[in-house]
Amino acid sequence: MATQDAPSSGVSFETTEEWRLIRSSLDEFIEREVATLSDDLGETWSNPRLRHEADGRLVPEVVEAIEEIRRRSAEAGFYAMNMPEEAGGEGVSNVTWYRAKKHVASHGPGLSRHVLAGPEGPKPLLLQAEGEQVERYLEPTMRAEKSAGFAQTEPAAGSDSPAMATRAERDGDEWVLNGTKQWITNAPYADFLQVFARTTPREEAGRYGGITCFLVEREEYEVGSLNNAVGSVGRQAEVHLDDVRLGDDRVLGTPDEAFYEAMGFLSLGRMELGAEAVGGAEFLLDRATAYARDREAFGRPIGAFQGVSHKLAAGRAKSYAADAAGYRLAWKMDEGREAIEDSSIFKWFATRALWEVADATVQVHGGNGLSEDNPFMDALHHARILRIVEGTDEIQLNTIAKQMGLR
Ligand SMILES: Cc1cc2nc3c(=O)[nH]c(=O)nc-3n(C[C@H](O)[C@H](O)[C@H](O)COP(=O)(O)OP(=O)(O)OC[C@H]3O[C@@H](n4cnc5c(N)ncnc54)[C@H](O)[C@@H]3O)c2cc1C
């Protein structure tokens, strides 16, 4: 029998007072601010056909509403609350950030997903900003007055990103950048990008060495065609760098070391994505379960058929297990422990769990699952995307296998 004096196991999933407060104020913020902006947009938001220009780009009213949500969220102290206080964040733990990311995702796929900083927001990489870079890039991005992007992927280098062809060559006091990036999130709307370019040949610097990160401003890069992924139309684009001349003041971090510096934050990115998957799965399971209780066929609620209930129960079991792995990862990161394998396991498992839950949700809703008026097909497409970005399924398994000594 448990007594008050029972020794602590050291493991706790207890909801902290801090999290209770953040959760209720986040809910209030979403209900008040996000819902108002969404209502103001009216059909421009609710009708997916009106959200985009002919090439897929988001229409200006939608871009403005998203930017407004981010600014208000930053003012309220939510947007980049995981960043350190010295940089203007709240310095919350990884466990709290994990909870926040998951909780916002559990509100569903609407405008609320912009409340917390994503790829367009400040990331720890930007904490390397020095001198004038702090005022010009870090601080306004923390306040969500500016938005950014992370430009690594190229037409011929995705998973194998160190094989990038983009070069930055020295010409007197300047760097001259040439190359093409693709699939760059927020590129059409960003104020600046963090562009990765090779500065020392692979033969001299090794596979991961010789890559430098540059801060490239909106008028210095050209946005090419949009890369309209099904489930993410209007958000990614090609970026052309054509003899872009930059001074040393645009180098972020240490020259030639950018790849190692970015790898240091890999686990955080995977945790954020996995949290989004777990929250998304919770949202879908709630909707599908309510529907299965209510919808009748053959004289009974469809949830009474095992063919239906087992799909939802399996989804519940997988998202439950994914959540536990997410907590464990966030906790390990807070403890300052190495979490490479944990982050790959979590990202791989959580995004696959979401994919299965999204598929089950569509199936349980029958024809209604396919309707544009419901968010389920969008969720399915989005779930598919999460299995490709921040390292594909296969790349996560490679990492896990390597940790097991198999490569
Ligand atoms: C919606 C979206 C947003 C994105 N946002 C950004 C962004 O903001 N910035 C950015 O830089 N990039 C971004 N990307 C690019 C993304 O990171 C890449 O698509 C991803 O890394 C995979 O690269 P790839 O598409 O070139 O596929 P490839 O690397 O060509 O892979 C193709 C297939 O081969 C498999 N494969 C490759 N290598 C191995 C291996 N060693 N072992 C086993 N299988 C392997 C892969 O798993 C995959 O199934 C985004 C992509 C999408 C779709």
Ligand as a Chemical Component Dictionary entry (heavy atoms), coordinates in Angstrom:
data_LIG
# 
_chem_comp.id                   LIG 
_chem_comp.type                 NON-POLYMER 
_chem_comp.pdbx_formal_charge   0 
_chem_comp.three_letter_code    LIG 
# 
loop_
_chem_comp_atom.comp_id 
_chem_comp_atom.atom_id 
_chem_comp_atom.alt_atom_id 
_chem_comp_atom.type_symbol 
_chem_comp_atom.charge 
_chem_comp_atom.model_Cartn_x 
_chem_comp_atom.model_Cartn_y 
_chem_comp_atom.model_Cartn_z 
_chem_comp_atom.pdbx_ordinal 
LIG C1  C1  C 0 6.477  20.485 -46.162 1  
LIG C2  C2  C 0 7.982  20.475 -46.162 2  
LIG C3  C3  C 0 8.678  21.453 -45.445 3  
LIG C4  C4  C 0 10.079 21.480 -45.472 4  
LIG N1  N1  N 0 10.752 22.520 -44.851 5  
LIG C5  C5  C 0 12.104 22.623 -44.986 6  
LIG C6  C6  C 0 12.814 23.759 -44.483 7  
LIG O1  O1  O 0 12.233 24.685 -43.894 8  
LIG N2  N2  N 0 14.163 23.816 -44.669 9  
LIG C7  C7  C 0 14.850 22.843 -45.299 10 
LIG O2  O2  O 0 16.064 22.974 -45.433 11 
LIG N3  N3  N 0 14.204 21.743 -45.804 12 
LIG C8  C8  C 0 12.865 21.616 -45.667 13 
LIG N4  N4  N 0 12.184 20.525 -46.188 14 
LIG C9  C9  C 0 12.933 19.473 -46.871 15 
LIG C10 C10 C 0 13.003 18.190 -46.070 16 
LIG O3  O3  O 0 13.857 18.368 -44.970 17 
LIG C11 C11 C 0 13.462 17.087 -47.030 18 
LIG O4  O4  O 0 12.409 16.849 -47.956 19 
LIG C12 C12 C 0 13.825 15.814 -46.304 20 
LIG O5  O5  O 0 14.984 16.000 -45.535 21 
LIG C13 C13 C 0 14.046 14.644 -47.266 22 
LIG O6  O6  O 0 14.899 15.004 -48.297 23 
LIG P1  P1  P 0 14.499 14.739 -49.823 24 
LIG O7  O7  O 0 13.114 15.238 -50.033 25 
LIG O8  O8  O 0 15.555 15.303 -50.674 26 
LIG O9  O9  O 0 14.456 13.179 -49.964 27 
LIG P2  P2  P 0 15.720 12.210 -50.203 28 
LIG O10 O10 O 0 16.796 12.545 -49.250 29 
LIG O11 O11 O 0 16.050 12.212 -51.642 30 
LIG O12 O12 O 0 15.100 10.827 -49.813 31 
LIG C14 C14 C 0 14.233 10.093 -50.683 32 
LIG C15 C15 C 0 13.911 8.753  -50.026 33 
LIG O13 O13 O 0 15.115 8.009  -49.828 34 
LIG C16 C16 C 0 15.262 7.660  -48.471 35 
LIG N5  N5  N 0 16.663 7.700  -48.080 36 
LIG C17 C17 C 0 17.585 8.659  -48.343 37 
LIG N6  N6  N 0 18.764 8.366  -47.771 38 
LIG C18 C18 C 0 18.599 7.172  -47.135 39 
LIG C19 C19 C 0 19.425 6.321  -46.360 40 
LIG N7  N7  N 0 20.689 6.656  -46.085 41 
LIG N8  N8  N 0 18.907 5.173  -45.848 42 
LIG C20 C20 C 0 17.605 4.837  -46.087 43 
LIG N9  N9  N 0 16.757 5.602  -46.823 44 
LIG C21 C21 C 0 17.249 6.741  -47.331 45 
LIG C22 C22 C 0 14.492 8.739  -47.699 46 
LIG O14 O14 O 0 14.137 8.298  -46.413 47 
LIG C23 C23 C 0 13.304 8.946  -48.626 48 
LIG O15 O15 O 0 12.341 7.947  -48.382 49 
LIG C24 C24 C 0 10.794 20.482 -46.177 50 
LIG C25 C25 C 0 10.078 19.488 -46.869 51 
LIG C26 C26 C 0 8.695  19.487 -46.884 52 
LIG C27 C27 C 0 7.973  18.437 -47.678 53 
# 
loop_
_chem_comp_bond.comp_id 
_chem_comp_bond.atom_id_1 
_chem_comp_bond.atom_id_2 
_chem_comp_bond.value_order 
_chem_comp_bond.pdbx_ordinal 
LIG C1  C2  SING 1  
LIG C2  C3  SING 2  
LIG C2  C26 DOUB 3  
LIG C3  C4  DOUB 4  
LIG C4  N1  SING 5  
LIG C4  C24 SING 6  
LIG N1  C5  DOUB 7  
LIG C5  C6  SING 8  
LIG C5  C8  SING 9  
LIG C6  O1  DOUB 10 
LIG C6  N2  SING 11 
LIG N2  C7  SING 12 
LIG C7  O2  DOUB 13 
LIG C7  N3  SING 14 
LIG N3  C8  DOUB 15 
LIG C8  N4  SING 16 
LIG N4  C9  SING 17 
LIG N4  C24 SING 18 
LIG C9  C10 SING 19 
LIG C10 O3  SING 20 
LIG C10 C11 SING 21 
LIG C11 O4  SING 22 
LIG C11 C12 SING 23 
LIG C12 O5  SING 24 
LIG C12 C13 SING 25 
LIG C13 O6  SING 26 
LIG O6  P1  SING 27 
LIG P1  O7  DOUB 28 
LIG P1  O8  SING 29 
LIG P1  O9  SING 30 
LIG O9  P2  SING 31 
LIG P2  O10 DOUB 32 
LIG P2  O11 SING 33 
LIG P2  O12 SING 34 
LIG O12 C14 SING 35 
LIG C14 C15 SING 36 
LIG C15 O13 SING 37 
LIG C15 C23 SING 38 
LIG O13 C16 SING 39 
LIG C16 N5  SING 40 
LIG C16 C22 SING 41 
LIG N5  C17 SING 42 
LIG N5  C21 SING 43 
LIG C17 N6  DOUB 44 
LIG N6  C18 SING 45 
LIG C18 C19 SING 46 
LIG C18 C21 DOUB 47 
LIG C19 N7  SING 48 
LIG C19 N8  DOUB 49 
LIG N8  C20 SING 50 
LIG C20 N9  DOUB 51 
LIG N9  C21 SING 52 
LIG C22 O14 SING 53 
LIG C22 C23 SING 54 
LIG C23 O15 SING 55 
LIG C24 C25 DOUB 56 
LIG C25 C26 SING 57 
LIG C26 C27 SING 58 
# 
